[in-house]
Amino acid sequence: MSVLVVVECADGEVKKSSLEVASYGAQVAAQLGTTATAIAVGHANEANLAKLGEQGITKVLFDAEPRLKDFVNNAYTKLIATAAEQEQAKIIVLANSNIGAAVGSRLSVRLKASLATNVVELPKTDGGQFTVKRGAFSGKAFSDVVLSGDRKIIAVKKNSTEAKHDDGKTAEVVSFAAQLSDADFADAPTQVIMQDQAGGVLLPEAELVVSGGRGMKGPENWGLIEDLAKALGAGTACSKPVSDVDWRPHHEHVGQTGITISPNLYIACGISGAIQHLAGVNSSKVIVVINKDPEAPFFKAADYGIVGDVFDVLPKLTAAVKALN
Amino acid sequence: MKFLVCISNVPDTTTKIAFTPDNKEFNKAGVQFVINPWDEYALTRAIELKEAAGSGTVTVLNVGEADTEPNIRKALAIGADDAIRVNAAPQDAYFVAEQIAAIAKEGAYDVILMGKESIDYNGFQVHGMVGEMLGIPTVAPAMKLDMSGNTATLEREIEGGKEIVTVNTPFVASCQQPMCEPRIPNMRGIMTARTKPLKVVPAIGEPARTTVAEFALPPKKQGVKLIDAENAGELIKLLRNEAKVI
């Protein structure tokens, strides 16, 4: 009986969302009086895996098969299922990412496990029931879900739990071979194309986000958004109308039919705040709204607001951030 | 090519979410239900691929009670050829996946498409479960889908980029933008949809593995603190010293 944590790596680094997952898994293990083991997927580096001790992981399984560098659904599923059997894991924790959801859903069938995605808090285990809180209705609500059965899989929403750091602690990295065959790599990607990350901040994992709507008037004005984002070290996002007319790529679209994010700070520039947009961002810890229309509905959902022209206000904010740093 | 497109019946995106007094169920009173917006990409793309090939069929599948039929008819009006409704309330993702897998197997469908997730329960689970139950590949979430004979080329979104994936039929894909421009029904479609076959079948399989104990709404905001536009830099100080987020 143990907790198995799936950690996604890219370019040798453990992804931020996977640090959160590792910390979550270690806390679940502590709740249940057991230990947390991690299994690494993606382009991992052993020295960085050992540092997962800081999040409370005791052991990290690492399969050096080079084809695991890219996401291969079947291979990842088999790798994690094999690790779960070896470790007799009753709880598997992964990130609610595109990879985590794709693998977690297949694993739930293979391992006969119950599955909850989009989980935002540690489980409650009192009264013989195992209950997790998850986001529902695209950020408009939460639901407490009871997971039945002997084995459970939890996909943790990004930025909703904090990664703890216990400096200096290290995890033991153990080599692991899932005996993957060519057939397991049949659905391997033929090509992987990464976006050119402005400032290197990935939107779904960003702690600070600067976002623009139709009030920005055109893609040529996005420099104002990017300048503030760069000064803050923030990611950039946009509303649906903006991605619909191709001012910005669709992966920046936050909202009910885009991505839902929960950064520490969300700055909305020239976005009126339609209910579909609010759904995607209302779990942000602090919301700032800049809009020249004092009646914009977004102000009702905001913590701080500036009624003013984004073209005047944004350069002032950028200058103020630079002055602060 | 036989396409199976799975649609779910969800509250319209403008819906203000409310629950029954015991917080155990979504309050449907006065709510307009629509085809899940993500599923519209799957439906339209299946129809486009069928049209491009000049042959094939598109079947829509819904797991739901009789009140979902208006949206099934809408899918037929958009261009699906026939429909199947599994007559049961969708209990959880596993239960729904079991129904889809059984029908996909029985009907020997080549391509099983659905939206990335439903906008009500946001499970993002059914695609992978169906793929695993049938022992076939899943590509999720797919931004692009092209077919050439029995081979499909898809773009899968990953965090920070995309992968090009090639799979042979049968396979499952969960769809999202910018796969296509979702179609709306035209008058001719609406007229012909009335007479297209809609088969109702009973549910099968094991009971659900998860149950909702309670729903809750997010906590309300305290109210907005306004900062004068002339003095916008003040905001940055507040974000650092008061909100402590930068």
Interface residues (C-beta under 8 A of the other chain):
Chain A: A10 K15 D70 F71 N73 N74 T77 N96 S97 N98 I99 A101 A102 V103 G104 S105 R106 S108 V109 R110 A113 S114 L115 A116 T117 N118 Q129 T131 G135 A136 F137 S138 G139 K140 A141 F142 S143 D144 V145 V146 L147 S148 G149 A186 D187 A188 P189 T190 Q191 V192 I193 M194 Q195 Q197 L202 P204 E205 L208 L232 S243 H250 H251 H253 Q256 T257 T260 N264 L265 A274 I275 Q276 A279 N282 S283 K285 V286 I287 V288 V289 F299 K300 A301 A302 D303 Y304 G305 I306 V307 G308 D309 D312 V313 K316 L317 A319 A320 V321 A323 L324
Chain B: P11 T13 T14 T15 K16 I17 F19 F26 P37 W38 A93 Y94 A97 I119 D120 Y121 N122 G123 F124 Q125 V126 H127 G128 M129 G131 E132 M133 P137 T138 V139 A140 P141 M143 R156 E157 I158 E159 G160 G161 K162 E163 I164 V165 T166 V167 Q177 P178 R209 T210 T211 V212 A213 E214 F215 A216 L217 P218 K221 Q222 V224 K225 L226 I227 D228 A229 A232 G233 L235 I236 K237 L238 L239 R240 A243 V245 I246
